[in-house]
Amino acid sequence: MTTRIVRVGNTLTVEIPETLVTEAALPIGEPMEWVSDGKGRVALVKASTRSSTTPYREITVEELLEGVEDGASLGEYDWGPARGAEFW
């Protein structure tokens, strides 16, 4: 199927044919994500099913702090100079 990029106000949109939305079982309002391969190709995927090298999964605080002894100080991290409207 062929589609096109169109301007709606200050936004660029891509028209998705209704038959394709039906085939892909995409409900209106579904969170979607554009993924680029860096070679001029893009794919539109469900945000919740995007594959990556490190799949997202919820972890508990206990898992996050596993191996850190009770009362241990993790220290501070220098994020560099303030940028924008931050103040210290």
Steps between C-alpha positions, in 0.01 A plus 500: 500500500618847422443796727633851533624750753261793537509825693218568747560840655854494642515120509606245240287185497494174308170374371443134588244324281210366706540152349858487632387614846242220496752238379748599771224514766601851610235663715465876462697671777753215527846628607731460201868566443694586185821297463767592244773272368716800398477403133188693404256238625261538792258262667200577714478257792288470810688680775440214742642233266808675365788254490838609624826342608402544865130433537326712761368328808392642832741429784452536872702729726644188661630378161638845424696512827608137493863475606504840674564456871257656750607853593751521214538844346485503123665843493422792276519531125621815326258564213707799383416869495141615511334558162178683438296620796649273768632654817691349793 
